[in-house]
Amino acid sequence: MPYSLARIKVEDYAKWKPVFDQISAARRVSGGAKKGILLRDADNPNEITILIEWDTLENAKKFIQSEVVKKSLKESGAIKSDFYFLNEVEQVKI
């Protein structure tokens, strides 16, 4: 399975979250996102990590590089963002 991993530092989580939620349908319908996990740093709640599973790696890259994402990052008060594209190798036993 293909994934994207985003690490985002924001000015204010409460300002960022509604903007993130507003593009939920675009992620799913246009982007091909299947499911995701939103995490906040335990020591700094304005540092966010998002792991999203996609239908294809191409759709993940296309969506992350889209104007929708660029606009939402600017609108939401994102200070810094880094995106990584990953392919699942295996699920490990814990």
Contacts in CASP RR format, 6 or more apart in sequence:
PFRMAT RR
TARGET T0000
AUTHOR 0000-0000-0000
METHOD contacts of the structure
MODEL  1
MPYSLARIKVEDYAKWKPVFDQISAARRVSGGAKKGILLRDADNPNEITI
LIEWDTLENAKKFIQSEVVKKSLKESGAIKSDFYFLNEVEQVKI
1 53 0 8 1.000
1 54 0 8 1.000
1 87 0 8 1.000
1 88 0 8 1.000
2 53 0 8 1.000
2 54 0 8 1.000
2 55 0 8 1.000
2 56 0 8 1.000
2 57 0 8 1.000
2 60 0 8 1.000
2 85 0 8 1.000
2 86 0 8 1.000
2 87 0 8 1.000
2 88 0 8 1.000
3 51 0 8 1.000
3 52 0 8 1.000
3 53 0 8 1.000
3 54 0 8 1.000
3 60 0 8 1.000
3 85 0 8 1.000
3 86 0 8 1.000
3 87 0 8 1.000
3 88 0 8 1.000
4 50 0 8 1.000
4 51 0 8 1.000
4 52 0 8 1.000
4 54 0 8 1.000
4 60 0 8 1.000
4 64 0 8 1.000
4 83 0 8 1.000
4 84 0 8 1.000
4 85 0 8 1.000
4 86 0 8 1.000
5 49 0 8 1.000
5 50 0 8 1.000
5 51 0 8 1.000
5 83 0 8 1.000
5 84 0 8 1.000
5 85 0 8 1.000
5 86 0 8 1.000
6 48 0 8 1.000
6 49 0 8 1.000
6 50 0 8 1.000
6 52 0 8 1.000
6 64 0 8 1.000
6 81 0 8 1.000
6 82 0 8 1.000
6 83 0 8 1.000
6 84 0 8 1.000
7 47 0 8 1.000
7 48 0 8 1.000
7 49 0 8 1.000
7 81 0 8 1.000
7 82 0 8 1.000
8 16 0 8 1.000
8 47 0 8 1.000
8 48 0 8 1.000
8 49 0 8 1.000
8 50 0 8 1.000
8 73 0 8 1.000
8 78 0 8 1.000
8 80 0 8 1.000
8 81 0 8 1.000
8 82 0 8 1.000
9 46 0 8 1.000
9 47 0 8 1.000
9 48 0 8 1.000
9 78 0 8 1.000
9 79 0 8 1.000
9 80 0 8 1.000
9 81 0 8 1.000
10 16 0 8 1.000
10 46 0 8 1.000
10 47 0 8 1.000
10 48 0 8 1.000
10 76 0 8 1.000
10 77 0 8 1.000
10 78 0 8 1.000
10 79 0 8 1.000
11 46 0 8 1.000
11 77 0 8 1.000
11 78 0 8 1.000
11 79 0 8 1.000
12 46 0 8 1.000
12 77 0 8 1.000
13 40 0 8 1.000
13 45 0 8 1.000
13 46 0 8 1.000
13 48 0 8 1.000
15 76 0 8 1.000
15 77 0 8 1.000
16 48 0 8 1.000
16 76 0 8 1.000
16 77 0 8 1.000
16 78 0 8 1.000
19 72 0 8 1.000
19 75 0 8 1.000
19 76 0 8 1.000
20 38 0 8 1.000
20 72 0 8 1.000
20 76 0 8 1.000
22 72 0 8 1.000
23 68 0 8 1.000
23 69 0 8 1.000
23 72 0 8 1.000
26 63 0 8 1.000
26 68 0 8 1.000
27 33 0 8 1.000
27 52 0 8 1.000
27 63 0 8 1.000
30 63 0 8 1.000
30 68 0 8 1.000
31 54 0 8 1.000
31 59 0 8 1.000
31 60 0 8 1.000
31 62 0 8 1.000
31 63 0 8 1.000
32 54 0 8 1.000
32 55 0 8 1.000
32 56 0 8 1.000
32 59 0 8 1.000
32 60 0 8 1.000
32 63 0 8 1.000
33 52 0 8 1.000
33 53 0 8 1.000
33 54 0 8 1.000
33 55 0 8 1.000
33 60 0 8 1.000
33 63 0 8 1.000
34 52 0 8 1.000
34 53 0 8 1.000
34 54 0 8 1.000
34 55 0 8 1.000
35 52 0 8 1.000
35 53 0 8 1.000
36 50 0 8 1.000
36 51 0 8 1.000
36 52 0 8 1.000
36 53 0 8 1.000
37 50 0 8 1.000
37 51 0 8 1.000
37 52 0 8 1.000
38 48 0 8 1.000
38 49 0 8 1.000
38 50 0 8 1.000
39 48 0 8 1.000
39 49 0 8 1.000
39 50 0 8 1.000
39 51 0 8 1.000
40 47 0 8 1.000
40 48 0 8 1.000
40 49 0 8 1.000
41 47 0 8 1.000
41 48 0 8 1.000
41 49 0 8 1.000
52 60 0 8 1.000
54 60 0 8 1.000
54 63 0 8 1.000
57 85 0 8 1.000
57 87 0 8 1.000
60 85 0 8 1.000
61 85 0 8 1.000
63 69 0 8 1.000
64 83 0 8 1.000
64 85 0 8 1.000
73 81 0 8 1.000
END
